[in-house]
Amino acid sequence: MAGGVNKVILIGNLGADPEVRFTPGGQAVANFRIATSESWQDKNGQKQERTEWHRIVVWGKLAELCGEYLKKGRQCYVEGRLQTREWMDKENRKNYTTEVVANAVTFLGGRDAGDGASGGGGGRRQSGGGGQSRGMDNNDYGQPPPMDDGMGGPSGGGGNNEDDIPF
């Protein structure tokens, strides 16, 4: 197999409202964390539970939509790739973080589902990406994903259509 596969699929609940920033070039980037939990019975019949926290980075119009519609406690489906980045802190120590660079986010539950309720609704949103590359520093969230018009080809622009409505 040439290349390999780097694909992540998560369904979890937001730990806090997304933080949306803009690059100097005007590209939106949203950061948030989601929790996933698994439970099982140990050999003594006791219920055990483990929660994992995942850092999510979203680019472009999808980042703006996440900032607008996702709130703490809301459940969402995230699809993307793992990326590890490094930076130097103030004490000149090298730090690393691994995060999911999302290319699709589905908002689960209703618009007011920030209380952790789940259910139907939401819609699948795919990232438009774009932007320029920069050196690795504290505010570098990795290269934005390549632009995709959802039809298998590159997008020529930010066309506005009815599918952009997140509900």
Disulfide bonds with the S-S distance in Angstrom:
none
